[in-house]
Amino acid sequence: MSIRGIKAVAKGLCAFFAISTVISACDRRPLEVYYPEAAIVKLNVDWLSEFKQTPSGMTVLFAKDGDAITQTTVTNSVNSTTVSLKPGTYKMLIFNQSKDEFGSIYFQNLTSYTDALALARNVTTRTTQKWDEGVTYMCDPERLGYATDEIVITEEMLEEQAVFVNYEHRNDSRKTVDSVLYVYNEVVYPLTTTLYVRARVRGIGNMLSVEGNIDGLANGCQLSQVWRTGETGTLLLSGWKTTLNSDNQSEGWITITVNTFGLPRGKEYLASRNAEDNVITLNFTLKDGTTKLFRFNVGKFIHYINNGEPGSELHPADVVLALELILDAPILDETDIIVLPDVEDKKIKGGGFDAEVAPWEDGGTIDIGL
């Protein structure tokens, strides 16, 4: 083939490729780069490490570029869930269940990340007796947990989530292409705590039942800040257990553990409490049907179990530590020791307990009713 022929063939091939390119471009024209308006964020939520139980639902609150709550998600998918977030800086708060699922707690200020509160409801199912006449009880709170985080969504993150989609189907979620998923791992911590009370009783064999209360404990807490409220209320102490001393069956202990929000704001340190800040009242019904009442100022005797005092700087984790109150000599003056008088057992129907002393050191544990 001559040089002229080769040039002619080359020109023909160039024309063919040019036409093919135009046709191909026409075929691809419906495809476009789609930039989503919001980032897809997946939240993995760990309930068991610290909270120790998995709830049946959870609430997720977001405050975008400030303190006001701008987005709320309530879901039964408690281990992981996905949300869409537009560019901005988000403060996030998670708590278990929805705000209407608690019988003992109600919520206030859920439109504010900082000011959101959980508060104890009042007990409405119990009629007070002569020994606690006029007392209004707050409910011992159900278990409440929280997790907080800050999530920043940028325009660059949306560009990373850009995908090629068919223009005609860009608003059809069934035909869009999966994009980048941003994953955040969250750990839920408890917001409520417990108070353990243990009191030594002489003449415990004369006891038919016991009931009591303690005041001066916080009536709620901040959800995102964890701090307790400064307002206080009174908890009913009902459902005690008793343990008899194996070497002296006329003496033993009564014990109870109750859920609580803990010590009020400003009273976390022992040095900041007065004895009168917390008062415990115990009303014993004896086996002859008579009653004996004891009341102690115990603000200086409430301690954190196995943790001592918080450090010089108070942290949110300090205020949810378990508390204990032990009533025994020499903590109490000898004149204040709980001593029940000897009485005749009148076999009152519907009360009492059978105490069997176990062979171990502290004897057996027996439930005592009202």
C-alpha positions as CSV (number, residue, x, y, z in Angstrom):
1,M,0.0,0.0,0.0
2,S,1.2,3.4,-0.9
3,I,1.9,6.2,1.6
4,R,-1.1,8.0,0.3
5,G,-3.3,4.9,0.9
6,I,-2.0,4.6,4.5
7,K,-2.9,8.2,5.2
8,A,-6.4,7.7,3.9
9,V,-7.0,4.7,6.1
10,A,-5.7,6.6,9.1
11,K,-8.0,9.5,8.4
12,G,-10.9,7.1,8.2
13,L,-10.1,5.5,11.5
14,C,-9.8,8.8,13.3
15,A,-13.3,9.8,11.9
16,F,-14.7,6.4,13.2
17,F,-13.3,6.9,16.7
18,A,-14.6,10.5,16.8
19,I,-18.1,9.4,15.9
20,S,-17.9,6.5,18.4
21,T,-16.9,8.9,21.2
22,V,-19.9,11.2,20.4
23,I,-22.3,8.2,20.4
24,S,-20.8,6.9,23.7
25,A,-21.1,10.3,25.3
26,C,-24.8,10.5,24.3
27,D,-25.4,7.1,25.9
28,R,-23.8,8.2,29.3
29,R,-25.5,11.6,29.5
30,P,-28.2,10.4,32.0
31,L,-25.5,9.6,34.6
32,E,-24.4,12.3,36.9
33,V,-22.4,12.8,40.1
34,Y,-24.9,13.1,43.0
35,Y,-23.9,14.9,46.1
36,P,-26.1,14.0,49.0
37,E,-27.5,16.7,51.3
38,A,-26.7,14.7,54.5
39,A,-24.1,12.3,55.6
40,I,-25.1,8.7,56.6
41,V,-23.9,8.1,60.2
42,K,-24.1,4.7,61.9
43,L,-24.2,4.6,65.7
44,N,-23.0,1.4,67.3
45,V,-24.2,1.4,71.0
46,D,-22.6,-0.7,73.7
47,W,-25.0,-1.2,76.6
48,L,-23.4,-4.1,78.4
49,S,-19.9,-2.9,79.3
50,E,-21.0,-0.3,81.8
51,F,-24.8,-0.2,81.8
52,K,-25.0,-4.0,82.2
53,Q,-28.3,-4.5,80.5
54,T,-29.8,-4.1,77.0
55,P,-33.1,-2.0,76.8
56,S,-36.0,-2.6,74.4
57,G,-35.6,0.9,72.9
58,M,-33.6,4.1,72.9
59,T,-33.8,7.8,72.2
60,V,-31.1,9.8,70.4
61,L,-31.1,13.6,70.5
62,F,-29.1,15.9,68.4
63,A,-28.4,19.6,68.9
64,K,-27.0,21.1,65.7
65,D,-24.7,24.2,65.9
66,G,-25.8,25.1,69.4
67,D,-27.7,23.9,72.4
68,A,-31.3,23.5,71.0
69,I,-32.3,20.0,70.1
70,T,-33.0,19.9,66.4
71,Q,-33.4,16.2,65.7
72,T,-34.8,13.3,67.7
73,T,-34.7,9.6,66.8
74,V,-36.7,6.9,68.9
75,T,-35.9,3.4,67.8
76,N,-36.1,-0.3,68.9
77,S,-32.8,-0.9,67.1
78,V,-30.7,-0.4,70.3
79,N,-27.4,-2.0,69.3
80,S,-27.0,0.1,66.1
81,T,-28.9,2.6,64.1
82,T,-28.3,4.9,61.2
83,V,-29.1,8.6,60.9
84,S,-28.7,11.3,58.3
85,L,-27.0,14.5,59.4
86,K,-26.5,17.6,57.3
87,P,-23.2,19.6,57.6
88,G,-22.7,21.1,61.1
89,T,-21.5,20.4,64.6
90,Y,-23.8,18.1,66.6
91,K,-24.0,17.4,70.3
92,M,-25.5,14.0,70.7
93,L,-27.3,12.4,73.7
94,I,-28.5,8.8,74.0
95,F,-30.7,7.4,76.7
96,N,-32.6,4.1,77.1
97,Q,-36.3,3.8,76.2
98,S,-38.5,6.7,75.1
99,K,-39.4,9.6,77.5
100,D,-42.9,8.2,78.0
101,E,-41.9,4.6,78.9
102,F,-40.8,5.3,82.5
103,G,-43.2,4.8,85.4
104,S,-40.9,6.3,88.1
105,I,-39.2,9.1,86.0
106,Y,-40.4,12.1,84.0
107,F,-38.3,14.4,81.8
108,Q,-38.0,18.2,81.5
109,N,-36.3,20.5,79.1
110,L,-35.7,17.9,76.3
111,T,-35.5,20.8,73.9
112,S,-32.1,21.7,75.4
113,Y,-29.0,19.5,75.3
114,T,-27.5,21.1,78.4
115,D,-30.7,21.5,80.5
116,A,-32.4,18.2,79.8
117,L,-33.4,16.7,83.2
118,A,-34.7,13.3,84.5
119,L,-36.8,13.7,87.7
120,A,-38.4,11.3,90.1
121,R,-42.2,11.1,90.1
122,N,-44.1,11.1,93.4
123,V,-45.4,7.9,94.8
124,T,-49.2,7.9,94.4
125,T,-50.1,4.3,95.3
126,R,-49.3,4.3,99.0
127,T,-51.3,5.7,101.9
128,T,-49.1,7.1,104.6
129,Q,-49.5,5.8,108.2
130,K,-49.3,7.5,111.6
131,W,-45.5,7.2,111.7
132,D,-44.9,9.0,108.3
133,E,-48.1,11.1,108.2
134,G,-47.7,14.1,105.8
135,V,-44.7,12.7,104.0
136,T,-44.6,12.8,100.2
137,Y,-42.4,10.1,98.7
138,M,-40.5,10.2,95.5
139,C,-40.2,7.0,93.4
140,D,-36.9,5.1,93.5
141,P,-35.9,5.5,89.8
142,E,-35.7,2.8,87.2
143,R,-32.3,2.2,85.6
144,L,-31.4,5.1,83.3
145,G,-28.3,5.3,81.1
146,Y,-26.7,7.8,78.9
147,A,-24.1,8.3,76.2
148,T,-22.8,11.6,74.8
149,D,-20.7,12.6,71.9
150,E,-19.9,15.4,69.4
151,I,-20.2,14.7,65.7
152,V,-18.9,17.1,63.1
153,I,-20.2,16.8,59.5
154,T,-18.4,18.8,56.8
155,E,-19.0,19.5,53.2
156,E,-15.9,17.5,52.4
157,M,-17.6,14.4,54.0
158,L,-20.5,14.9,51.7
159,E,-18.1,15.0,48.7
160,E,-16.7,11.7,49.9
161,Q,-20.2,10.3,49.8
162,A,-20.8,11.4,46.2
163,V,-22.0,8.6,43.9
164,F,-22.9,8.1,40.2
165,V,-26.6,7.7,39.8
166,N,-29.0,7.6,36.9
167,Y,-30.4,11.1,36.8
168,E,-33.9,9.8,36.2
169,H,-33.7,7.7,39.4
170,R,-31.7,10.0,41.7
171,N,-34.6,10.4,44.2
172,D,-35.5,6.7,44.2
173,S,-33.7,5.2,47.2
174,R,-34.1,1.7,45.7
175,K,-32.0,2.6,42.7
176,T,-29.2,4.7,44.2
177,V,-25.7,3.3,44.9
178,D,-24.5,2.8,48.5
179,S,-22.2,5.6,49.6
180,V,-19.6,6.1,52.4
181,L,-20.9,5.2,55.9
182,Y,-19.4,7.0,59.0
183,V,-19.4,4.8,62.1
184,Y,-19.4,6.1,65.7
185,N,-19.0,3.7,68.7
186,E,-20.8,4.8,71.8
187,V,-20.7,3.4,75.4
188,V,-23.7,3.9,77.7
189,Y,-23.1,4.7,81.3
190,P,-25.6,4.5,84.3
191,L,-27.2,7.7,85.5
192,T,-28.8,6.2,88.6
193,T,-27.1,4.5,91.5
194,T,-28.0,2.5,94.6
195,L,-28.0,3.1,98.4
196,Y,-27.3,0.1,100.7
197,V,-28.5,0.4,104.3
198,R,-27.5,-1.9,107.1
199,A,-28.5,-1.5,110.7
200,R,-27.7,-3.6,113.8
201,V,-30.8,-4.5,115.9
202,R,-30.7,-5.8,119.5
203,G,-33.8,-7.8,120.4
204,I,-34.4,-8.6,116.8
205,G,-36.5,-11.6,117.8
206,N,-39.2,-9.3,119.0
207,M,-39.6,-7.7,115.6
208,L,-42.7,-8.5,113.4
209,S,-41.8,-6.1,110.5
210,V,-40.0,-2.8,109.8
211,E,-40.5,0.0,107.4
212,G,-38.6,3.3,107.0
213,N,-37.6,6.3,104.9
214,I,-34.6,8.5,104.3
215,D,-34.6,12.1,103.1
216,G,-32.1,14.5,101.6
217,L,-31.3,12.5,98.5
218,A,-31.4,14.1,95.0
219,N,-34.7,14.1,93.1
220,G,-33.1,13.9,89.7
221,C,-30.2,14.5,87.4
222,Q,-29.0,16.3,84.3
223,L,-29.0,13.9,81.3
224,S,-26.0,15.2,79.4
225,Q,-24.0,16.7,82.3
226,V,-24.7,13.8,84.7
227,W,-24.7,16.2,87.8
228,R,-27.4,15.6,90.4
229,T,-30.1,18.2,91.0
230,G,-29.8,20.3,94.1
231,E,-33.5,19.6,95.1
232,T,-34.1,16.6,97.3
233,G,-36.9,14.2,98.3
234,T,-37.7,11.3,100.6
235,L,-37.3,7.6,99.6
236,L,-39.5,4.9,101.1
237,L,-37.5,2.0,102.6
238,S,-39.7,-1.1,102.3
239,G,-38.8,-4.7,101.8
240,W,-36.0,-5.2,104.3
241,K,-34.1,-8.5,104.9
242,T,-32.8,-9.6,108.2
243,T,-29.8,-11.7,109.2
244,L,-29.4,-13.2,112.7
245,N,-26.1,-13.5,114.4
246,S,-25.2,-17.2,114.8
247,D,-23.7,-16.6,118.3
248,N,-26.4,-14.4,119.6
249,Q,-29.8,-14.9,118.1
250,S,-31.3,-12.0,120.0
251,E,-29.2,-9.7,117.9
252,G,-28.9,-9.3,114.1
253,W,-29.0,-6.9,111.1
254,I,-31.7,-5.5,108.8
255,T,-30.6,-4.6,105.3
256,I,-32.0,-3.0,102.2
257,T,-30.8,-1.8,98.8
258,V,-32.7,0.9,97.0
259,N,-32.3,2.7,93.7
260,T,-31.6,6.4,93.9
261,F,-30.2,9.4,92.0
262,G,-27.7,9.7,94.9
263,L,-26.5,12.7,96.8
264,P,-27.7,16.2,95.7
265,R,-25.4,18.7,93.9
266,G,-23.1,20.3,96.4
267,K,-23.3,17.5,99.0
268,E,-21.1,15.0,97.3
269,Y,-18.2,15.4,99.7
270,L,-18.5,14.4,103.3
271,A,-17.1,17.7,104.5
272,S,-19.9,19.6,102.7
273,R,-22.7,17.7,104.6
274,N,-24.2,18.3,107.9
275,A,-25.6,15.4,110.0
276,E,-29.1,16.8,109.5
277,D,-28.9,16.8,105.7
278,N,-30.0,13.2,105.7
279,V,-32.4,11.7,108.2
280,I,-33.4,8.1,108.4
281,T,-36.6,6.9,110.2
282,L,-37.2,3.3,111.1
283,N,-40.6,2.2,112.3
284,F,-40.6,-1.3,113.9
285,T,-43.8,-3.3,114.5
286,L,-43.3,-5.7,117.3
287,K,-44.8,-9.2,117.8
288,D,-47.4,-7.9,120.3
289,G,-48.7,-5.3,117.7
290,T,-47.0,-2.3,119.3
291,T,-44.6,-0.1,117.4
292,K,-41.3,1.5,118.2
293,L,-39.9,4.5,116.2
294,F,-36.2,5.4,115.7
295,R,-34.9,8.5,113.9
296,F,-31.2,9.3,113.2
297,N,-29.4,12.2,111.6
298,V,-27.0,10.4,109.2
299,G,-25.7,13.0,106.8
300,K,-22.2,12.3,108.0
301,F,-22.5,8.5,107.8
302,I,-23.3,8.1,104.1
303,H,-20.2,6.9,102.2
304,Y,-19.3,5.7,98.7
305,I,-18.9,1.9,98.8
306,N,-15.3,0.8,98.4
307,N,-14.3,4.1,96.8
308,G,-13.7,6.5,99.6
309,E,-14.1,10.2,98.9
310,P,-13.9,11.7,95.4
311,G,-10.6,13.4,94.6
312,S,-10.0,17.1,94.8
313,E,-11.7,17.5,91.5
314,L,-15.3,16.1,91.2
315,H,-16.0,14.2,88.0
316,P,-19.4,13.0,86.7
317,A,-18.4,9.4,87.3
318,D,-18.1,10.1,91.0
319,V,-21.8,11.0,91.5
320,V,-23.1,7.7,90.3
321,L,-20.9,5.6,92.7
322,A,-22.9,3.2,94.9
323,L,-23.6,4.6,98.5
324,E,-23.8,2.8,101.8
325,L,-25.1,3.7,105.3
326,I,-24.2,1.4,108.2
327,L,-25.9,2.0,111.5
328,D,-23.9,0.5,114.3
329,A,-21.8,1.4,117.3
330,P,-19.4,3.2,117.5
331,I,-20.9,5.1,114.5
332,L,-24.0,5.9,116.6
333,D,-23.9,6.9,120.2
334,E,-24.5,4.0,122.5
335,T,-27.8,5.6,123.5
336,D,-28.9,5.5,119.9
337,I,-28.4,1.8,119.2
338,I,-31.5,0.2,118.0
339,V,-32.8,-1.9,120.9
340,L,-36.3,-3.6,120.7
341,P,-37.9,-4.5,124.0
342,D,-39.0,-8.0,125.0
343,V,-42.7,-8.4,124.2
344,E,-45.2,-11.2,124.2
345,D,-45.7,-12.9,120.8
346,K,-49.4,-12.6,120.0
347,K,-49.1,-14.5,116.7
348,I,-50.5,-11.6,114.8
349,K,-52.0,-12.9,111.5
350,G,-50.4,-11.8,108.3
351,G,-47.1,-10.7,109.6
352,G,-43.8,-12.0,110.9
353,F,-41.1,-14.3,109.6
354,D,-39.5,-17.6,110.5
355,A,-35.8,-17.2,111.3
356,E,-33.5,-20.1,110.9
357,V,-29.9,-19.5,111.8
358,A,-27.6,-20.9,109.2
359,P,-24.3,-22.6,110.2
360,W,-22.1,-19.9,108.8
361,E,-20.8,-16.9,110.7
362,D,-23.5,-14.3,110.1
363,G,-26.5,-16.6,110.1
364,G,-29.2,-16.8,107.5
365,T,-31.1,-14.1,105.5
366,I,-34.8,-13.9,105.8
367,D,-37.3,-11.7,104.0
368,I,-39.5,-9.7,106.3
369,G,-42.8,-8.2,105.2
370,L,-45.2,-5.6,106.5
